[in-house]
Amino acid sequence: MTAAGLREFVADTAAGEDSSLAAVHGELSTAFTIRPEPGAAGSGTHRQTWLDTFDWRLYKAGLTLQFEQARRGGRLVLSQADGTPQAEQPVTRWPRRPGLAEDLPPGPVRDRIAVLTSPRALLPIVKVVSTVAVTRLLNADGKTVARLVADHVTVTAPTGNAAGGTTAELPPRLAVAEVRGYPGPARKAAGLLAGVPGFSHASQSVFIAALTALGRHPADYTSGVEAEITAIMPAPVAVARLLLRLLDTIEINVDGVLRDIDTEFLHDLRVAVRRTRSAIKLLGSVLPVGLAEHFKIEFKWLGDVTTPVRDLDVHLLGFPALAGQLVAASPADLEPLRAFLARRRAREFRRLAAALRGPRFRAITDDWRKALLEVRDVDGPRRRRSAAAVLARATTGKAFRRIAALGGAITSESPPESLHDLRKRAKELRYLLEFFAPLHDQVAYRKVLSDLKQLQDCLGEFQDSEVQRAEIRTLADAMLADSMLAGRAAPAATLLAMGEIAAKLALSQAEARAEFAARFARFAGPAGRERVRVLLADEMQGRS
């Protein structure tokens, strides 16, 4: 029950609810006559579900989203973090499985959240069954001057959630609600309630209290590295911590991939795999002999097996934008291509799911974790080991110098492969910066990272345009082959529209090539070199 003028309190424990309420009534009866109010507005049983994306995009934007269930449908309520309503809309039927905000019926809530959440699905975060009883507080004239609202809350973690199926009881929550025209009695009742032993002002919303009861907290997932390492930590231990953090990210996304909830689960899994492969390549020399070499092969397999579905996801996610670029052709002309991509994705997804459920993947994750834990938890060095800061400076400095040399040799006559290779090296440097972020001065780190991102954006646009042009040709050939097997002609309008897209991609690639020199000069020129020098200064070794 929410209303203006509520003063909320919570019991210190969920135990002894009856005796706690009796103590409250006893205290309030010194100033008011107490009368139950069956059937009062807001009383009875209420079912609510809080929703957000897997990576908490709404919460990070300062918003919460509730689905308040009714006998038929219900309503969605979007609020600020402090509970201030922002928008609401009715929902006649809530889908059984997670869906995108775009799948909701038109309304103010969908309009507010679609941009924030796309392309992630809305997931049930926590479910609450709330039983509310309302009591009237009467003055000496028998007039209702305030109300006491008692709320008994049972919390459940939705199936598929990190705490799936767990239930918990929250301590009783009480609120004193004003009656219009009688602010004084509500303040007096709140003062009396504040003096009842075992009750205190509610410092958490029901949403936060429910998460806490389930052992969760908002924003408890991030796809970033964020490993706990220090400058003086032995290098093998630091690398093991980094790799364990990446393994956690891989494993926590597997269920979302297999359930095909949204495309970002696979994206995050693949990023963690790419980071792992880069860490093995660049930092694996500090691990036990043979460990990096063996798992280099295994993680390459995992990267390869996840590539086809992700490539198709990228095509399908970008389809509306591609269709919107058409001038000579119509977006409808591309519909056969979209259907073709969807069929291919369905086939590739079955292969991916089989691989992720198979023994090789389970062996990789189990054996890798076991090996890394042994490195992380080693009881003391058997030989002198360099600190993490020394490893960070050496590998990051070497990666930067390599980029400076490769990029400095690129001219307008250089083949596209030279820019592709530079992009790979830039990505490796980006990962090294992320791995060792806790060791760097954050101001210097952000400056170097900003320059690198701009260079990566340019190189990415160049390569992506070329790759997409090649894929457009491959898709056209595949569509023609499928049509011939089915005994029908490939739609000429679709092939012409694909040709128009390929031409636009060629233009984008040329624009990126023209921007390269300026982007590279900012990153690797004198000012950029100085920013890297500051980043890798000796002071970093003193961070702990």
Buried (B, 14 or more C-beta within 10 A) or exposed (E): BBEEBBBBBBBEEBEBBEEBBEBBBEBBEEBBEBEEBEEBEBBBEBEBBBBBBBBBBBBBBEBBBBBBBEEEEBBBBBBEBEEEEBBBBEBEEBEEEBBBBEEBEEBEBBBBBBEBBBBBBBBBBBBBBBEBBBBBBBBEEEEBBBBBBBBBBBBBBBEBBBBEEBEBEBBBBBBBBBBEEBEEBBBBBBEBBBEBEBBEEBEBBBBBBBBBBBEBEBEEBEBEBEBEBBBBBBBBBBBBBBBBBBBBBBEBBBBBBBBBBBBBBBBBBBBBBBBBBBBBBBBBBBBEEEBBEEBBEBBEBBBEBBEBBBBBBBBBBEBEEBBEEBEEBEBEBBBBBBEBBEEBBEEBBEEBBEBBEEEEBEEBBEBBBEBBEEBBEBEEEEEEBEBBBBBBBEBBBEBBEBBBEBBEEBEEEEEEEBBBBBBEBBBBBBBBBBBBBBBBBEEBBBBBBEBBBBBBEBBBBBBBBBBBBEBBEEBBEBBEEBBEEEEEEBBEBBBEBBBBBBEBBEEBBEEBBEBBBEBBBBBBBEEBBEBBEBBBEEEBBEBE
